[in-house]
Amino acid sequence: MKSWISFLLPDDEYKEKRVLYFFAEGGILLLFTLVGLLILNNYFHLDAETALLMAIAVFLIYVTGRYTLSGIEYTDIATVGAYSKELRHIMFKTSSFAGIFILLYLVFIGVPSSQNEWIDIIGILVVFSLFWFLTNYISLKRSYKKNKELL
Amino acid sequence: MVNKLKSARVQKDYTQEQLAKRVNATRQTIGLIEKGKYNPSLNLCIAIAKELDKTLDDLFWEDELS
């Protein structure tokens, strides 16, 4: 089926179907959120930026969360060996992400000049790295469990 | 959907991964079809049947015994 959204979809038909459902569910949820915000706007003053960010967050968190929990990301991980290897790969990717982040920060923003700035940058780094690692770890764990049952 | 995919695959001496690669799917999708947890498209059914030298009836038609 021809659609401009095809470039966002995986080649495998099962994964494609699941991802399409996640996008569609996210879209409906986004519509409800927008209607809710419209009604709330009559009672509380919501500035446009907050409302838009909330709507984007609802869609992104829902779609990412469903994808992560569905166990469809790591389709070939079904043995202990493959699981351990992939886990090491995730740890390596997380470390690389942290390394590149700090390097880009130092190059483009500069070396933090005070202790507070150091705490800020390390805090952001830890939160993002932890988020990155946890989403990948949960996705791997769910995929492994699902694939083991299908052997 | 009850099917005889697993026995046909084993008969042909393919792993799930090998069959998946040959029909442009993932190992997980083949596993789900074998367990009857996913109904594949007609295109994928045909690709699998061709790869295993079977007909669609051989693989996916439910006879009275199953």
Backbone of each chain as ProteinMPNN parsed JSONL, in Angstrom:
{"seq_chain_A": "MKSWISFLLPDDEYKEKRVLYFFAEGGILLLFTLVGLLILNNYFHLDAETALLMAIAVFLIYVTGRYTLSGIEYTDIATVGAYSKELRHIMFKTSSFAGIFILLYLVFIGVPSSQNEWIDIIGILVVFSLFWFLTNYISLKRSYKKNKELL", "coords_chain_A": {"N_chain_A": [[0.838, -1.195, 0.0], [0.561, 2.184, -0.912], [1.838, 4.951, 0.754], [2.745, 8.046, 2.281], [3.736, 7.659, 4.78], [5.15, 5.38, 4.806], [7.963, 5.415, 4.866], [8.563, 5.56, 7.521], [8.016, 3.152, 8.53], [8.677, -0.304, 9.475], [10.182, -2.994, 7.459], [9.302, -5.61, 7.807], [6.191, -7.319, 7.853], [4.571, -7.888, 10.126], [5.684, -6.316, 12.166], [5.323, -3.862, 10.936], [2.533, -3.64, 10.917], [1.961, -3.581, 13.66], [3.304, -1.222, 14.462], [1.926, 0.663, 12.955], [-0.574, 0.522, 14.22], [0.193, 1.558, 16.714], [0.841, 4.203, 16.035], [-1.675, 5.048, 15.116], [-3.282, 4.731, 17.423], [-1.924, 6.514, 19.067], [-2.468, 8.87, 17.665], [-5.284, 9.129, 17.979], [-5.398, 9.376, 20.742], [-4.027, 11.756, 20.986], [-5.838, 13.486, 19.774], [-7.948, 13.368, 21.659], [-6.576, 14.481, 23.815], [-6.123, 17.081, 22.875], [-8.767, 18.006, 22.63], [-9.485, 17.863, 25.315], [-7.678, 19.751, 26.394], [-8.632, 22.008, 25.153], [-11.131, 22.297, 26.341], [-10.307, 22.576, 29.014], [-9.013, 24.976, 28.821], [-10.974, 26.879, 29.053], [-11.383, 27.12, 31.73], [-8.888, 27.234, 33.064], [-5.994, 29.236, 32.564], [-4.057, 28.387, 29.921], [-0.895, 28.597, 28.515], [0.065, 28.813, 25.065], [2.454, 27.47, 24.365], [2.879, 25.598, 26.44], [0.587, 23.993, 26.165], [0.962, 22.966, 23.576], [3.378, 21.577, 23.889], [2.566, 19.656, 25.738], [0.748, 18.174, 24.222], [2.417, 17.146, 22.218], [4.128, 15.636, 23.825], [2.376, 13.7, 24.884], [1.745, 12.179, 22.595], [4.326, 11.289, 21.749], [5.323, 9.95, 24.043], [3.403, 7.954, 24.363], [3.524, 6.44, 21.912], [6.27, 5.674, 21.854], [6.432, 4.322, 24.295], [4.599, 2.187, 23.95], [5.838, 0.865, 21.832], [8.271, 0.128, 22.987], [7.429, -1.58, 25.056], [6.192, -3.581, 23.649], [7.876, -5.553, 22.702], [8.913, -5.946, 20.131], [11.169, -4.995, 19.0], [13.773, -6.196, 19.085], [14.012, -8.602, 17.166], [15.398, -10.963, 16.685], [16.561, -11.949, 18.961], [16.825, -14.594, 20.909], [18.199, -16.375, 22.448], [20.278, -17.059, 25.369], [22.933, -16.309, 24.982], [22.799, -14.525, 22.77], [21.238, -12.576, 23.923], [22.878, -11.606, 26.033], [24.99, -10.582, 24.518], [23.705, -8.543, 23.075], [22.933, -6.933, 25.175], [25.396, -6.028, 26.097], [26.062, -4.554, 23.874], [24.119, -2.542, 23.996], [24.949, -1.26, 26.332], [27.389, -0.287, 25.459], [26.519, 1.449, 23.442], [25.121, 3.308, 24.999], [27.222, 4.376, 26.537], [28.735, 5.496, 24.491], [26.946, 7.418, 23.57], [26.842, 9.098, 25.823], [29.501, 9.95, 25.903], [29.793, 11.307, 23.413], [27.881, 13.297, 23.743], [28.92, 14.832, 25.917], [31.298, 15.659, 24.788], [30.432, 17.195, 22.557], [29.121, 19.164, 23.964], [31.235, 20.414, 25.341], [32.676, 21.367, 23.159], [30.896, 23.067, 21.694], [29.438, 24.617, 23.598], [31.216, 25.104, 25.619], [33.627, 24.849, 28.36], [32.212, 24.153, 31.503], [31.933, 26.777, 33.877], [31.437, 27.053, 36.577], [30.716, 25.32, 39.702], [28.014, 24.759, 39.891], [27.191, 24.794, 37.202], [28.557, 22.552, 36.299], [27.242, 20.585, 37.772], [24.686, 20.821, 36.675], [25.106, 20.055, 33.96], [26.081, 17.445, 34.25], [23.935, 16.296, 35.533], [21.906, 16.433, 33.543], [23.121, 14.794, 31.655], [23.243, 12.315, 33.017], [20.495, 11.765, 33.415], [19.498, 11.615, 30.74], [21.128, 9.541, 29.709], [20.433, 7.426, 31.367], [17.719, 7.174, 30.765], [17.876, 6.498, 28.052], [19.31, 4.062, 28.257], [17.553, 2.521, 29.874], [15.116, 2.382, 28.335], [16.016, 0.938, 26.106], [16.914, -1.375, 27.394], [14.575, -2.411, 28.606], [13.063, -2.87, 26.313], [14.663, -4.808, 25.08], [14.562, -6.876, 26.974], [11.806, -7.498, 26.957], [11.523, -8.276, 24.291], [13.2, -10.51, 24.176], [11.914, -12.254, 25.974], [9.48, -12.628, 24.628], [10.382, -13.736, 22.191], [11.574, -16.107, 23.048], [9.411, -17.626, 23.791], [8.399, -18.247, 21.349], [9.988, -20.039, 20.077]], "CA_chain_A": [[0.0, 0.0, 0.0], [1.403, 3.373, -1.009], [1.528, 6.035, 1.684], [3.971, 8.776, 2.609], [4.229, 7.243, 6.097], [5.902, 4.127, 4.631], [9.382, 5.55, 5.211], [8.704, 5.441, 8.975], [7.583, 1.812, 8.933], [9.636, -1.389, 9.229], [9.907, -3.833, 6.289], [8.572, -6.811, 8.204], [4.767, -6.941, 7.866], [4.009, -7.923, 11.481], [6.151, -5.097, 12.842], [4.687, -2.726, 10.262], [1.142, -3.562, 11.366], [1.951, -3.147, 15.065], [3.727, 0.183, 14.533], [0.802, 1.454, 12.433], [-1.556, 0.597, 15.313], [0.696, 2.478, 17.753], [0.679, 5.563, 15.519], [-3.106, 5.362, 15.063], [-3.732, 4.908, 18.811], [-1.329, 7.78, 19.51], [-3.204, 9.954, 17.003], [-6.595, 9.267, 18.626], [-5.121, 9.902, 22.084], [-3.646, 13.153, 20.775], [-7.089, 14.209, 19.52], [-8.627, 13.503, 22.956], [-5.792, 15.43, 24.622], [-6.371, 18.434, 22.369], [-10.138, 18.382, 23.019], [-9.41, 18.095, 26.768], [-6.984, 21.018, 26.627], [-9.535, 23.066, 24.681], [-12.145, 22.481, 27.398], [-9.607, 23.102, 30.198], [-8.624, 26.363, 28.543], [-12.055, 27.766, 29.491], [-11.335, 27.248, 33.198], [-7.537, 27.641, 33.469], [-5.276, 29.837, 31.453], [-2.903, 27.594, 29.467], [-0.25, 29.289, 27.396], [0.123, 27.974, 23.852], [3.649, 26.622, 24.365], [2.639, 24.48, 27.366], [-0.423, 23.108, 25.576], [1.558, 22.26, 22.432], [4.361, 20.617, 24.401], [1.826, 18.551, 26.36], [0.181, 17.354, 23.148], [3.534, 16.413, 21.588], [4.612, 14.66, 24.807], [1.404, 12.596, 24.963], [1.91, 11.332, 21.408], [5.64, 10.65, 21.733], [5.449, 9.007, 25.164], [2.527, 6.806, 24.108], [4.05, 5.606, 20.816], [7.542, 5.093, 22.284], [6.146, 3.377, 25.375], [3.972, 0.982, 23.381], [6.855, 0.17, 21.028], [9.251, -0.447, 23.913], [6.825, -2.669, 25.833], [5.607, -4.623, 22.791], [8.854, -6.619, 22.459], [9.074, -6.213, 18.692], [12.355, -4.311, 18.476], [14.892, -7.127, 18.871], [13.256, -9.776, 16.676], [16.211, -12.183, 16.563], [17.192, -12.289, 20.241], [16.033, -15.661, 21.533], [19.06, -17.238, 23.278], [20.991, -16.331, 26.444], [24.145, -15.736, 24.383], [22.432, -13.356, 21.948], [20.734, -11.565, 24.862], [24.028, -10.986, 26.718], [25.743, -9.813, 23.52], [22.931, -7.338, 22.776], [22.977, -6.081, 26.374], [26.714, -5.358, 26.063], [25.978, -3.58, 22.78], [23.324, -1.409, 24.512], [25.813, -0.529, 27.275], [28.376, 0.422, 24.644], [25.809, 2.559, 22.768], [24.831, 4.324, 26.018], [28.486, 5.05, 26.867], [29.096, 6.326, 23.324], [26.04, 8.57, 23.579], [27.286, 9.999, 26.902], [30.795, 10.51, 25.484], [29.573, 12.275, 22.32], [27.13, 14.417, 24.332], [29.816, 15.696, 26.719], [32.277, 16.228, 23.848], [29.761, 18.265, 21.807], [28.841, 20.25, 24.898], [32.486, 21.137, 25.596], [33.106, 22.042, 21.923], [29.99, 24.145, 21.26], [29.001, 25.503, 24.699], [32.399, 25.484, 26.376], [33.83, 24.173, 29.644], [31.435, 24.806, 32.579], [32.827, 27.646, 34.66], [31.188, 26.95, 38.015], [30.309, 23.995, 40.188], [26.596, 24.601, 39.544], [27.108, 24.439, 35.781], [28.999, 21.15, 36.194], [26.15, 19.746, 38.302], [23.61, 20.86, 35.668], [25.43, 19.259, 32.764], [26.179, 16.023, 34.641], [22.55, 15.876, 35.803], [21.235, 16.199, 32.248], [23.77, 13.633, 31.046], [22.835, 11.103, 33.735], [19.072, 11.518, 33.15], [19.335, 11.162, 29.352], [21.78, 8.232, 29.531], [19.617, 6.448, 32.088], [16.506, 7.002, 29.968], [18.305, 5.781, 26.842], [19.633, 2.688, 28.626], [16.366, 1.814, 30.372], [14.171, 2.06, 27.253], [16.601, -0.148, 25.314], [16.976, -2.578, 28.235], [13.206, -2.952, 28.737], [12.694, -3.376, 24.993], [15.409, -6.056, 24.871], [14.028, -7.874, 27.905], [10.483, -7.9, 26.467], [11.712, -8.985, 23.022], [13.799, -11.807, 24.508], [10.856, -13.07, 26.585], [8.52, -12.956, 23.571], [11.01, -14.618, 21.201], [11.823, -17.424, 23.672], [8.138, -18.364, 23.764], [8.039, -18.582, 19.967], [10.948, -21.008, 19.507]], "C_chain_A": [[0.879, 1.254, 0.0], [0.928, 4.453, -0.035], [2.825, 6.747, 2.035], [4.565, 8.325, 3.939], [5.116, 5.987, 6.008], [7.367, 4.242, 5.071], [9.631, 5.432, 6.722], [8.452, 4.001, 9.449], [8.637, 0.75, 8.629], [9.237, -2.22, 8.007], [9.053, -5.049, 6.639], [7.09, -6.484, 8.411], [4.134, -6.969, 9.251], [4.383, -6.655, 12.252], [5.463, -3.862, 12.262], [3.261, -2.523, 10.79], [1.073, -3.049, 12.812], [2.273, -1.658, 15.188], [2.612, 1.098, 14.022], [-0.289, 1.614, 13.495], [-1.108, 1.599, 16.374], [0.517, 3.934, 17.311], [-0.796, 5.973, 15.545], [-3.65, 5.598, 16.475], [-3.211, 6.238, 19.362], [-2.067, 8.976, 18.938], [-4.555, 10.208, 17.662], [-6.431, 9.878, 20.024], [-4.765, 11.389, 22.021], [-4.892, 14.013, 20.551], [-7.842, 14.441, 20.837], [-7.912, 14.53, 23.842], [-6.089, 16.858, 24.194], [-7.772, 18.924, 22.739], [-10.164, 18.702, 24.516], [-8.773, 19.439, 27.096], [-7.861, 22.207, 26.23], [-10.599, 23.364, 25.749], [-11.506, 23.111, 28.639], [-9.269, 24.581, 30.056], [-9.714, 27.368, 28.964], [-11.991, 28.041, 30.996], [-9.964, 27.708, 33.718], [-6.855, 28.275, 32.274], [-4.047, 28.974, 31.118], [-2.222, 28.365, 28.346], [-0.006, 28.295, 26.264], [1.291, 26.999, 23.892], [3.442, 25.394, 25.255], [1.675, 23.473, 26.731], [0.168, 22.305, 24.417], [2.553, 21.204, 22.894], [3.683, 19.404, 25.035], [1.294, 17.595, 25.302], [1.269, 16.515, 22.474], [4.021, 15.306, 22.524], [3.681, 13.452, 24.889], [1.618, 11.631, 23.796], [3.236, 10.564, 21.47], [5.782, 9.602, 22.836], [4.605, 7.756, 24.898], [3.141, 5.873, 23.059], [5.358, 4.919, 21.234], [7.313, 4.024, 23.349], [5.563, 2.073, 24.848], [4.997, 0.164, 22.586], [7.848, -0.562, 21.936], [8.675, -1.686, 24.611], [6.325, -3.827, 24.959], [6.57, -5.776, 22.504], [9.049, -6.945, 20.984], [10.359, -5.599, 18.127], [13.487, -5.296, 18.133], [14.32, -8.484, 18.433], [14.062, -11.073, 16.657], [16.83, -12.641, 17.879], [16.348, -13.341, 20.962], [16.874, -16.59, 22.396], [19.79, -16.382, 24.316], [22.216, -15.616, 25.871], [23.838, -14.462, 23.614], [21.951, -12.217, 22.843], [21.903, -10.831, 25.534], [24.814, -10.102, 25.755], [25.027, -8.486, 23.224], [22.958, -6.371, 23.952], [24.304, -5.317, 26.438], [26.712, -4.267, 24.996], [25.201, -2.328, 23.233], [24.166, -0.568, 25.47], [26.845, 0.302, 26.513], [27.737, 1.647, 23.966], [25.529, 3.692, 23.757], [26.096, 5.105, 26.367], [28.907, 5.97, 25.728], [28.259, 7.587, 23.294], [26.511, 9.597, 24.619], [28.586, 10.71, 26.504], [30.616, 11.603, 24.428], [28.854, 13.517, 22.854], [28.061, 15.387, 25.052], [30.839, 16.387, 25.803], [31.662, 17.407, 23.075], [29.477, 19.46, 22.702], [30.102, 21.099, 25.101], [32.925, 21.937, 24.358], [32.228, 23.261, 21.625], [29.575, 25.111, 22.374], [30.218, 25.989, 25.5], [32.488, 24.748, 27.708], [33.02, 24.901, 30.718], [32.36, 25.579, 33.521], [32.6, 27.542, 36.16], [30.73, 25.542, 38.38], [28.844, 23.711, 39.808], [26.397, 24.191, 38.088], [27.513, 22.99, 35.56], [27.875, 20.213, 36.659], [25.006, 19.674, 37.295], [23.894, 19.921, 34.506], [25.512, 17.77, 33.097], [24.779, 15.462, 34.935], [21.806, 15.536, 34.522], [21.781, 14.924, 31.599], [23.295, 12.328, 31.684], [21.38, 10.757, 33.406], [18.867, 10.964, 31.738], [19.933, 9.769, 29.133], [20.946, 7.136, 30.173], [18.344, 6.131, 31.306], [16.795, 6.155, 28.728], [18.535, 4.307, 27.173], [18.375, 1.916, 29.026], [15.374, 1.453, 29.261], [14.709, 0.9, 26.406], [16.607, -1.463, 26.093], [15.59, -3.231, 28.355], [12.766, -3.577, 27.412], [13.373, -4.722, 24.721], [14.831, -7.187, 25.718], [12.678, -8.414, 27.394], [10.602, -8.707, 25.171], [12.223, -10.401, 23.292], [12.735, -12.761, 25.049], [9.873, -13.546, 25.495], [9.114, -13.977, 22.594], [11.238, -16.02, 21.744], [10.56, -18.28, 23.598], [7.778, -18.844, 22.363], [8.956, -19.623, 19.335], [10.313, -22.375, 19.297]], "O_chain_A": [[1.81, 1.376, 0.795], [-0.249, 4.814, -0.017], [3.886, 6.124, 2.082], [5.741, 8.566, 4.211], [5.743, 5.584, 6.987], [7.942, 3.283, 5.585], [10.766, 5.23, 7.153], [8.652, 3.68, 10.621], [9.394, 0.869, 7.665], [8.089, -2.163, 7.566], [8.19, -5.461, 5.864], [6.759, -5.493, 9.063], [3.249, -6.162, 9.536], [3.547, -6.015, 12.89], [5.076, -2.946, 12.988], [2.839, -1.401, 11.071], [0.244, -2.202, 13.145], [1.606, -0.926, 15.919], [2.377, 2.171, 14.577], [-0.857, 2.695, 13.655], [-1.909, 2.388, 16.875], [0.1, 4.787, 18.095], [-1.133, 7.089, 15.94], [-4.394, 6.552, 16.702], [-3.933, 6.985, 20.024], [-2.272, 9.976, 19.625], [-4.935, 11.358, 17.881], [-7.19, 10.754, 20.437], [-5.151, 12.172, 22.889], [-4.99, 15.124, 21.07], [-8.312, 15.546, 21.109], [-8.547, 15.335, 24.524], [-6.282, 17.74, 25.031], [-7.96, 20.083, 23.108], [-10.781, 19.679, 24.939], [-9.256, 20.175, 27.957], [-7.841, 23.259, 26.87], [-10.92, 24.52, 26.021], [-12.054, 24.036, 29.239], [-9.244, 25.33, 31.032], [-9.431, 28.542, 29.2], [-12.484, 29.063, 31.472], [-9.881, 28.468, 34.682], [-7.102, 27.905, 31.126], [-3.124, 28.849, 31.923], [-2.855, 28.742, 27.361], [0.112, 27.091, 26.49], [1.15, 25.84, 23.503], [3.789, 24.278, 24.868], [1.913, 22.266, 26.755], [-0.093, 21.108, 24.288], [2.582, 20.088, 22.374], [4.151, 18.274, 24.897], [1.373, 16.376, 25.451], [1.073, 15.333, 22.194], [4.292, 14.186, 22.09], [4.142, 12.312, 24.955], [1.666, 10.416, 23.987], [3.27, 9.35, 21.272], [6.294, 8.507, 22.602], [5.038, 6.637, 25.175], [3.264, 4.67, 23.285], [5.535, 3.724, 20.998], [7.922, 2.955, 23.31], [5.981, 0.988, 25.251], [5.019, -1.065, 22.659], [8.212, -1.711, 21.687], [9.35, -2.707, 24.738], [6.066, -4.92, 25.462], [6.137, -6.858, 22.109], [9.319, -8.092, 20.63], [10.61, -5.672, 16.924], [14.075, -5.24, 17.053], [14.168, -9.394, 19.248], [13.487, -12.161, 16.617], [17.557, -13.634, 17.9], [15.307, -13.035, 21.544], [16.332, -17.503, 23.02], [19.909, -15.165, 24.174], [22.503, -14.472, 26.224], [24.517, -13.448, 23.775], [22.215, -11.046, 22.57], [21.921, -9.602, 25.598], [25.251, -9.01, 26.12], [25.665, -7.437, 23.134], [23.001, -5.155, 23.77], [24.344, -4.135, 26.78], [27.284, -3.195, 25.188], [25.575, -1.203, 22.9], [24.118, 0.662, 25.441], [27.134, 1.442, 26.875], [28.326, 2.728, 23.922], [25.67, 4.87, 23.426], [26.067, 6.33, 26.481], [29.377, 7.084, 25.96], [28.761, 8.68, 23.033], [26.573, 10.795, 24.344], [28.75, 11.908, 26.736], [31.203, 12.681, 24.528], [29.174, 14.642, 22.471], [28.007, 16.597, 24.835], [31.197, 17.545, 26.017], [32.272, 18.469, 22.951], [29.575, 20.611, 22.276], [30.054, 22.327, 25.045], [33.47, 23.034, 24.48], [32.734, 24.347, 21.341], [29.382, 26.3, 22.117], [30.249, 27.118, 25.99], [31.531, 24.099, 28.13], [33.116, 26.122, 30.843], [33.424, 25.095, 33.906], [33.479, 27.904, 36.941], [30.412, 24.711, 37.53], [28.485, 22.588, 39.455], [25.551, 23.354, 37.776], [26.911, 22.28, 34.754], [27.597, 19.193, 36.03], [24.424, 18.61, 37.081], [23.055, 19.109, 34.117], [25.065, 16.931, 32.315], [24.481, 14.308, 34.627], [21.16, 14.494, 34.422], [21.034, 14.098, 31.075], [22.985, 11.361, 30.988], [21.061, 9.597, 33.149], [18.158, 9.975, 31.549], [19.336, 8.925, 28.465], [20.771, 6.057, 29.606], [17.941, 4.973, 31.197], [16.056, 5.225, 28.404], [18.037, 3.418, 26.483], [18.159, 0.792, 28.571], [14.848, 0.341, 29.244], [13.961, -0.005, 26.033], [16.341, -2.527, 25.535], [15.453, -4.447, 28.221], [12.179, -4.658, 27.384], [12.752, -5.651, 24.205], [14.637, -8.305, 25.24], [12.439, -9.621, 27.397], [9.886, -9.688, 24.97], [11.736, -11.369, 22.707], [12.66, -13.921, 24.643], [9.492, -14.715, 25.456], [8.457, -14.947, 22.216], [11.117, -17.004, 21.015], [10.623, -19.489, 23.373], [6.95, -19.741, 22.204], [8.737, -20.043, 18.199], [10.978, -23.298, 18.828]]}, "seq_chain_B": "MVNKLKSARVQKDYTQEQLAKRVNATRQTIGLIEKGKYNPSLNLCIAIAKELDKTLDDLFWEDELS", "coords_chain_B": {"N_chain_B": [[-5.031, -19.052, 13.918], [-4.82, -22.299, 12.771], [-1.994, -24.043, 11.582], [0.352, -25.776, 9.428], [2.94, -25.046, 9.335], [5.315, -25.205, 10.889], [6.056, -27.938, 10.91], [6.46, -28.327, 8.169], [8.569, -26.6, 7.729], [10.589, -27.707, 9.318], [10.814, -30.137, 8.067], [11.972, -29.337, 5.708], [14.361, -28.634, 6.655], [15.032, -26.069, 7.614], [15.887, -23.311, 9.728], [13.994, -21.096, 11.877], [15.028, -18.581, 11.516], [16.437, -18.787, 9.092], [14.352, -19.308, 7.264], [12.912, -16.974, 7.624], [14.687, -15.016, 6.614], [14.71, -15.719, 3.922], [12.137, -15.129, 3.088], [11.878, -12.484, 3.493], [11.116, -11.601, 6.076], [10.864, -11.415, 9.697], [12.448, -13.413, 12.259], [10.821, -13.504, 14.477], [8.274, -13.015, 13.416], [7.87, -15.322, 11.853], [7.855, -17.2, 13.919], [5.555, -16.373, 15.303], [3.575, -16.874, 13.383], [3.781, -19.637, 13.182], [2.907, -20.387, 15.717], [0.319, -19.672, 15.518], [-0.396, -17.126, 16.22], [-0.391, -14.927, 14.678], [-1.875, -13.772, 11.739], [-0.723, -14.082, 8.603], [-0.19, -11.955, 5.653], [-1.58, -12.499, 2.362], [0.418, -12.355, 0.454], [2.744, -12.938, 1.953], [2.134, -15.517, 2.796], [2.161, -16.86, 0.34], [4.849, -16.502, -0.401], [6.125, -17.957, 1.626], [5.039, -20.529, 1.191], [6.045, -21.08, -1.381], [8.784, -21.101, -0.841], [8.991, -23.304, 0.792], [8.26, -25.298, -0.858], [5.543, -26.054, -0.976], [1.902, -26.115, -1.169], [-0.589, -23.522, -0.692], [-2.794, -24.669, 0.495], [-1.64, -26.98, 1.635], [-0.192, -25.867, 3.728], [-1.811, -23.985, 5.11], [-4.549, -24.623, 5.096], [-7.297, -25.641, 7.019], [-7.82, -28.856, 7.971], [-10.23, -31.457, 8.787], [-9.222, -32.947, 10.909], [-7.442, -31.329, 12.311]], "CA_chain_B": [[-5.147, -19.888, 12.721], [-4.02, -23.523, 12.861], [-1.261, -24.281, 10.343], [1.371, -26.846, 9.501], [4.175, -24.398, 8.902], [6.502, -25.668, 11.617], [6.471, -29.265, 10.429], [6.97, -28.17, 6.797], [9.884, -25.934, 7.829], [11.537, -28.684, 9.863], [10.988, -31.118, 6.982], [12.863, -28.708, 4.722], [15.607, -28.414, 7.395], [15.289, -24.637, 7.79], [15.587, -22.722, 11.039], [13.059, -19.956, 11.746], [15.81, -17.446, 11.017], [16.733, -19.005, 7.663], [13.124, -19.111, 6.492], [12.579, -15.548, 7.712], [15.528, -14.268, 5.674], [14.331, -16.059, 2.546], [10.834, -14.543, 2.715], [11.931, -11.071, 3.868], [10.372, -11.345, 7.319], [11.761, -11.608, 10.841], [12.296, -14.69, 12.952], [9.672, -13.359, 15.377], [7.05, -13.15, 12.611], [7.718, -16.746, 11.525], [7.456, -17.857, 15.173], [4.155, -16.013, 15.593], [2.709, -17.59, 12.426], [3.798, -21.059, 13.571], [2.101, -20.551, 16.933], [-1.056, -19.26, 15.238], [-0.684, -15.853, 16.89], [-0.438, -13.85, 13.686], [-2.353, -14.185, 10.414], [0.078, -13.355, 7.599], [-0.859, -11.502, 4.424], [-1.549, -13.51, 1.295], [1.754, -12.287, -0.166], [3.715, -13.659, 2.782], [1.746, -16.936, 2.732], [2.637, -17.389, -0.942], [6.317, -16.544, -0.349], [6.495, -19.079, 2.505], [4.673, -21.778, 0.515], [7.003, -21.296, -2.477], [10.085, -21.412, -0.255], [8.948, -24.646, 1.391], [7.751, -26.212, -1.9], [4.21, -26.544, -0.58], [0.808, -25.251, -1.645], [-1.232, -22.812, 0.424], [-3.641, -25.667, 1.171], [-0.787, -27.844, 2.474], [0.283, -25.16, 4.922], [-2.746, -23.15, 5.88], [-5.941, -25.045, 5.104], [-7.624, -26.431, 8.214], [-8.618, -30.048, 7.668], [-11.131, -31.828, 9.895], [-8.494, -33.532, 12.038], [-6.684, -30.355, 13.086]], "C_chain_B": [[-4.23, -21.108, 12.864], [-3.278, -23.699, 11.539], [-0.181, -25.333, 10.552], [2.734, -26.311, 9.088], [5.404, -24.99, 9.574], [6.986, -27.018, 11.089], [7.053, -29.176, 9.015], [8.359, -27.537, 6.807], [10.944, -26.916, 8.303], [11.857, -29.743, 8.799], [12.009, -30.62, 5.949], [14.237, -28.395, 5.343], [16.013, -26.93, 7.454], [15.088, -24.269, 9.253], [14.584, -21.597, 10.799], [13.781, -18.786, 11.091], [16.084, -17.583, 9.513], [15.494, -18.77, 6.803], [12.755, -17.622, 6.46], [13.373, -14.733, 6.691], [15.088, -14.491, 4.242], [13.002, -15.421, 2.12], [10.726, -13.069, 3.131], [11.021, -10.737, 5.059], [11.365, -11.467, 8.474], [11.472, -12.97, 11.477], [11.052, -14.658, 13.85], [8.351, -13.572, 14.616], [6.8, -14.612, 12.255], [7.246, -17.511, 12.77], [5.986, -17.6, 15.506], [3.193, -16.747, 14.657], [2.63, -19.069, 12.827], [2.91, -21.33, 14.78], [0.637, -20.165, 16.719], [-1.436, -17.943, 15.889], [-0.712, -14.668, 15.929], [-0.9, -14.425, 12.348], [-1.599, -13.408, 9.347], [-0.749, -12.909, 6.402], [-0.756, -12.611, 3.379], [-0.17, -13.528, 0.619], [2.785, -13.089, 0.62], [3.411, -15.161, 2.775], [2.309, -17.572, 1.464], [4.164, -17.524, -0.935], [6.786, -17.735, 0.492], [6.221, -20.412, 1.798], [5.665, -22.095, -0.606], [8.359, -21.756, -1.925], [10.125, -22.832, 0.31], [8.439, -25.704, 0.399], [6.426, -26.861, -1.503], [3.148, -25.659, -1.227], [0.226, -24.54, -0.428], [-2.125, -23.769, 1.215], [-2.815, -26.537, 2.114], [-0.457, -27.167, 3.802], [-0.826, -24.554, 5.78], [-4.206, -23.623, 5.898], [-6.207, -25.927, 6.314], [-8.419, -27.66, 7.786], [-9.376, -30.473, 8.925], [-10.397, -32.329, 11.124], [-7.818, -32.483, 12.899], [-7.59, -29.436, 13.891]], "O_chain_B": [[-3.022, -20.97, 13.053], [-3.873, -23.521, 10.476], [0.147, -25.718, 11.674], [3.57, -27.042, 8.557], [6.414, -25.247, 8.92], [8.178, -27.211, 10.853], [8.022, -29.865, 8.696], [9.218, -27.889, 5.998], [12.052, -26.96, 7.768], [12.999, -30.18, 8.651], [12.795, -31.393, 5.402], [15.153, -27.952, 4.651], [17.193, -26.595, 7.355], [14.234, -24.835, 9.936], [14.352, -21.194, 9.659], [13.232, -18.094, 10.234], [15.976, -16.613, 8.762], [15.562, -18.123, 5.758], [12.347, -17.086, 5.431], [12.823, -13.879, 5.996], [15.091, -13.562, 3.435], [12.772, -15.198, 0.932], [9.643, -12.485, 3.125], [10.279, -9.755, 5.055], [12.568, -11.606, 8.251], [10.423, -13.578, 11.267], [10.329, -15.648, 13.967], [7.434, -14.224, 15.115], [5.67, -15.094, 12.339], [6.356, -18.357, 12.688], [5.269, -18.503, 15.937], [2.126, -17.189, 15.081], [1.557, -19.671, 12.812], [2.247, -22.365, 14.861], [-0.188, -20.311, 17.622], [-2.614, -17.654, 16.095], [-1.021, -13.544, 16.325], [-0.378, -15.439, 11.884], [-1.807, -12.205, 9.196], [-1.85, -13.406, 6.162], [0.049, -13.533, 3.504], [0.34, -14.59, 0.261], [3.592, -13.821, 0.046], [4.33, -15.981, 2.751], [2.86, -18.672, 1.499], [4.708, -18.526, -1.399], [7.728, -18.435, 0.117], [7.062, -21.311, 1.805], [6.079, -23.244, -0.763], [8.991, -22.667, -2.46], [11.172, -23.48, 0.304], [8.216, -26.856, 0.769], [6.227, -28.064, -1.678], [3.452, -24.593, -1.762], [0.507, -24.903, 0.714], [-2.205, -23.691, 2.441], [-3.224, -26.803, 3.244], [-0.443, -27.803, 4.856], [-0.781, -24.604, 7.009], [-5.017, -23.074, 6.645], [-5.442, -26.847, 6.603], [-9.543, -27.542, 7.3], [-9.177, -29.905, 9.999], [-10.872, -32.167, 12.247], [-7.63, -32.703, 14.095], [-7.102, -28.555, 14.601]]}, "name": "protein", "num_of_chains": 2, "seq": "MKSWISFLLPDDEYKEKRVLYFFAEGGILLLFTLVGLLILNNYFHLDAETALLMAIAVFLIYVTGRYTLSGIEYTDIATVGAYSKELRHIMFKTSSFAGIFILLYLVFIGVPSSQNEWIDIIGILVVFSLFWFLTNYISLKRSYKKNKELLMVNKLKSARVQKDYTQEQLAKRVNATRQTIGLIEKGKYNPSLNLCIAIAKELDKTLDDLFWEDELS"}
